[in-house]
Amino acid sequence: MTAQATTIQPAPLVGEHVNPMTLPWHRTPIAFRWWWIGCLIALPVSFAALLYWAPGPSLATIATEPGAIILLALILLADLYPMLPWMRRANPFDGFIMSTPLSIAALIVFGPHAAVVFVVAGAAMTMAARMVWWRVLLNAALWGIQGAVAAGVLAVITGPFTWDEPVPSAAMIPITLVLAIVIETLNVVLVGTSVRLAGGITWREYLADWRSQIAIGSIALTAPIPAVIAQDQPALLPLLALAMVAAQSGLIAVTTRTALAGTDPLTSLATRAALLARLRDRLARLRRHGDTVTLMLVDLDMFKKVNDDYGHLVGDRVLVEVSRRLEEATRSTDLVARFGGDEFAILLTDGMPDRTVGEVVARIRAAVCRPIQVQDQAVRVGVSIGSAVAGERGVAAIDVIEKADASLYRAKAARPPAVPSAPHPAAPADRLDLAWDEPIWTWTRPEVTWRAADKDGRQQR
């Protein structure tokens, strides 16, 4: 039985979630492809209109300005440096577009035609992240459109100004505020539409983390700093590069130490303390009726038998592989943590609009049931799963954990007893023949807790 198990292919995962922004072009939805083509057409059209209508120095003139050249180099540095291998391991700037204030500074100092730097920035950040070719072109088009629209707004609000003279420093702050609002609003609309048409997430999911989006957008308000330097003392701009690299490297070091403090040293999953912190935060953010927080506890069946019969080194390898498979079976936005020993916890994404707890259980079962190869030995384990759902604010994290724990123990109690299996004579002597024929799969339906009462005083389910 064990020898056959090593050749079993994993079953298709129920509700498998694939990031649509990484798919090959031919697998993207038709509506998204039309949107993609439209964006690529809109880019040259918008820049042609900008070059014809907007005032300011020409691109040829801008290209001879030392400040413009150095700003362009800084833009590339801001987008490429966080993508270097030692930075990507724990990047605190993930989601932050560090080149945005520099691009706005180029607009303010050198006029609307400098919007071409947005195209360069959009292409550079996606190429550095090694994204698929169609996404590189899309990102360059989206950023270029944002830059062209911002340049048009700049031409409107500055009126007859021709950039023959420097922009007054006092005017840079209100101009930056207007351009930042235009750029970040367009970014939300254009990127959100792209992801929605690609089949990624809903608008509600995309806008759910609006606080982070505001924080990301606020970095654009620092544009007057490089603008003043580029306009008055462009020779000092390289010092800005040193400050930028030093700040990013320092924050990477802090982030790495913080991440290690909340990471299990064996499995590299989140620790119990990190899970509790995230669970408390999620419970505190429950607002609308219908919002839920779902916690799952996963316990490995017969894992003690693996440790006793084959040693703790084999047991550790099994734990590491199970951890990897749990992350494989869940979404990147879910939190998988090692709760203790051979028990894991999974905090699911808000609301789960397109999946149920049963579907997640099926995904975990399909992932964990595959044989685990440890050197030349094959191990199979089963799981018991309990879960709890909290649907109202004011619930304590410990109460949700207790409900999930009670659900888990009911699942374990309902598990049929393991029947020792006879040795497999055909199996090689160095393979693991465990004390059961098949993994034990048990789970209980989630505990739905703390729903608001209806008019008759009954709890809603």
Secondary structure, DSSP 8 states (H G I E B T S, - for coil): -HHHHTT------TT----GGGS-GGGS-HHHHHHHHHHHHHHHHHHHHHHHH--S--HHHHTT-HHHHHHHHHHHHHHHGGGSHHHHTT-TTTT--TTHHHHHHHHHHH-GGGGHHHHHHHHHHHHHTT--HHHHHHHHHHHHHHHHHHHHHHHHHHTT--SSS---HHHHHHHHHHHHHHHHHHHHHHHHHHHHHTTS--HHHHHHTHHHHHHHHHGGGGTHHHHHHHHH-GGGHHHHHHHHHHHHHHHHHHHHHHHHHTB-TTT--B-HHHHHHHHHHHHHT--STT--EEEEEEEEETHHHHHHHH-HHHHHHHHHHHHHHHHHHS-TTSEEEEEETTEEEEE--TT-TT--HHHHHHHHHHHHTS-EEETTEEE--EEEEEEEEE-STT--HHHHHHHHHHHHHHHHHTS---------TTS-TTS---S-SS--EEE---EEE---B-TTS-B--
